[in-house]
Amino acid sequence: MDSAIGSSVYNFIELVGTSSKDWEEAVRNAIDHAEGKLTNMRMAEVVEMDTKLVEGKIVQFRAKVRLSFKHEVEPETL
């Protein structure tokens, strides 16, 4: 297989972070959760935001976050 110098492959996952405070904290919660499990995270894209309502009041902010991380392949699996 030919490989170009400087080329990379990335994986994507989507997580939903939640917060009772605001959307920014919801995004941070999703990223913080992934940070301990993924290496080489490169990008976080907020793809959707919504709220949970109870009796017309916001009780939870939710943010769907698409995270990319560099795909690492062990040499023996090529």
TORTORVEX-829164 format. One record per atom (N, C-alpha, C): x, y, z; residue number from 1; atom name. Coordinates in steps of 0.05 Angstrom, whole numbers. Layout:
REM residues N
X/Y/Z/NUM/CA;
...
***
This chain:
REM residues 78
17/-23/0/1/N;
0/0/0/1/CA;
18/25/0/1/C;
12/43/-18/2/N;
27/68/-18/2/CA;
15/87/2/2/C;
32/102/16/3/N;
22/121/35/3/CA;
36/148/30/3/C;
20/169/29/4/N;
31/196/25/4/CA;
43/206/51/4/C;
64/220/49/5/N;
77/233/72/5/CA;
57/254/83/5/C;
53/253/109/6/N;
36/272/122/6/CA;
7/266/122/6/C;
-1/244/110/7/N;
-30/237/109/7/CA;
-38/223/135/7/C;
-63/226/142/8/N;
-74/215/167/8/CA;
-102/204/163/8/C;
-110/187/180/9/N;
-137/177/180/9/CA;
-149/183/208/9/C;
-175/191/208/10/N;
-188/199/233/10/CA;
-214/183/237/10/C;
-220/176/261/11/N;
-245/164/269/11/CA;
-263/185/281/11/C;
-289/180/280/12/N;
-308/199/293/12/CA;
-327/183/311/12/C;
-334/195/333/13/N;
-355/184/351/13/CA;
-373/208/358/13/C;
-397/201/366/14/N;
-416/222/376/14/CA;
-423/215/405/14/C;
-422/235/421/15/N;
-429/233/450/15/CA;
-449/255/456/15/C;
-466/250/476/16/N;
-484/271/486/16/CA;
-476/278/514/16/C;
-468/303/518/17/N;
-461/313/544/17/CA;
-485/328/556/17/C;
-488/327/582/18/N;
-510/340/595/18/CA;
-501/359/617/18/C;
-517/378/624/19/N;
-511/397/646/19/CA;
-537/409/656/19/C;
-538/415/681/20/N;
-561/430/691/20/CA;
-555/460/690/20/C;
-530/468/682/21/N;
-522/496/682/21/CA;
-525/509/654/21/C;
-512/498/633/22/N;
-513/511/607/22/CA;
-501/491/586/22/C;
-504/500/560/23/N;
-494/482/538/23/CA;
-464/480/538/23/C;
-450/502/545/24/N;
-421/501/546/24/CA;
-411/479/565/24/C;
-423/477/588/25/N;
-415/456/607/25/CA;
-423/429/597/25/C;
-445/427/582/26/N;
-453/401/571/26/CA;
-433/391/550/26/C;
-423/410/534/27/N;
-402/403/514/27/CA;
-376/394/529/27/C;
-369/410/549/28/N;
-344/403/565/28/CA;
-347/376/578/28/C;
-370/369/588/29/N;
-375/343/601/29/CA;
-371/320/581/29/C;
-380/324/556/30/N;
-377/303/536/30/CA;
-347/299/529/30/C;
-333/322/526/31/N;
-304/321/519/31/CA;
-288/309/542/31/C;
-294/318/567/32/N;
-280/308/590/32/CA;
-284/278/593/32/C;
-308/268/587/33/N;
-313/239/589/33/CA;
-296/224/569/33/C;
-294/234/545/34/N;
-279/221/524/34/CA;
-249/223/528/34/C;
-240/245/540/35/N;
-212/250/544/35/CA;
-197/228/559/35/C;
-210/216/578/36/N;
-197/194/593/36/CA;
-196/168/578/36/C;
-211/166/556/37/N;
-213/140/542/37/CA;
-201/141/513/37/C;
-199/165/502/38/N;
-189/167/474/38/CA;
-162/182/475/38/C;
-145/176/456/39/N;
-120/191/453/39/CA;
-121/205/426/39/C;
-105/226/423/40/N;
-103/241/398/40/CA;
-129/253/389/40/C;
-145/263/407/41/N;
-170/277/399/41/CA;
-161/302/384/41/C;
-175/308/362/42/N;
-168/330/344/42/CA;
-189/352/342/42/C;
-214/345/343/43/N;
-235/364/338/43/CA;
-261/357/353/43/C;
-275/377/362/44/N;
-302/372/373/44/CA;
-321/391/359/44/C;
-341/379/347/45/N;
-362/394/333/45/CA;
-388/390/346/45/C;
-401/412/354/46/N;
-428/410/366/46/CA;
-447/407/343/46/C;
-461/385/342/47/N;
-479/380/320/47/CA;
-508/384/326/47/C;
-515/385/352/48/N;
-542/389/360/48/CA;
-543/397/389/48/C;
-562/415/396/49/N;
-566/423/423/49/CA;
-596/422/429/49/C;
-603/413/453/50/N;
-631/414/461/50/CA;
-632/416/491/50/C;
-657/418/501/51/N;
-661/420/530/51/CA;
-683/401/538/51/C;
-681/392/563/52/N;
-702/377/575/52/CA;
-719/396/592/52/C;
-745/395/588/53/N;
-763/413/602/53/CA;
-781/397/622/53/C;
-786/409/645/54/N;
-804/399/664/54/CA;
-822/422/672/54/C;
-848/419/667/55/N;
-868/440/673/55/CA;
-860/467/661/55/C;
-849/466/636/56/N;
-842/490/621/56/CA;
-816/502/629/56/C;
-801/490/648/57/N;
-775/501/657/57/CA;
-753/483/647/57/C;
-731/496/640/58/N;
-707/481/631/58/CA;
-694/468/656/58/C;
-691/441/654/59/N;
-678/427/677/59/CA;
-652/414/668/59/C;
-648/412/641/60/N;
-623/400/632/60/CA;
-616/410/604/60/C;
-591/417/600/61/N;
-581/424/574/61/CA;
-566/400/563/61/C;
-571/394/537/62/N;
-558/371/525/62/CA;
-544/380/499/62/C;
-520/370/494/63/N;
-505/377/470/63/CA;
-494/351/458/63/C;
-502/346/433/64/N;
-490/324/418/64/CA;
-464/333/405/64/C;
-442/320/412/65/N;
-416/328/404/65/CA;
-403/306/386/65/C;
-394/314/363/66/N;
-380/296/345/66/CA;
-350/300/350/66/C;
-336/280/359/67/N;
-307/281/365/67/CA;
-292/266/344/67/C;
-269/277/336/68/N;
-251/262/318/68/CA;
-225/257/333/68/C;
-214/234/327/69/N;
-188/227/338/69/CA;
-172/212/318/69/C;
-146/216/319/70/N;
-128/204/299/70/CA;
-128/174/302/70/C;
-132/161/279/71/N;
-132/131/279/71/CA;
-104/121/281/71/C;
-98/106/301/72/N;
-72/94/304/72/CA;
-73/64/298/72/C;
-55/56/280/73/N;
-55/28/271/73/CA;
-28/16/280/73/C;
-29/-6/293/74/N;
-5/-21/300/74/CA;
8/-32/275/74/C;
34/-30/272/75/N;
47/-39/247/75/CA;
40/-67/239/75/C;
37/-85/259/76/N;
31/-113/252/76/CA;
3/-117/241/76/C;
-15/-97/243/77/N;
-42/-100/233/77/CA;
-45/-90/204/77/C;
-24/-79/193/78/N;
-26/-68/165/78/CA;
-26/-90/145/78/C;
***
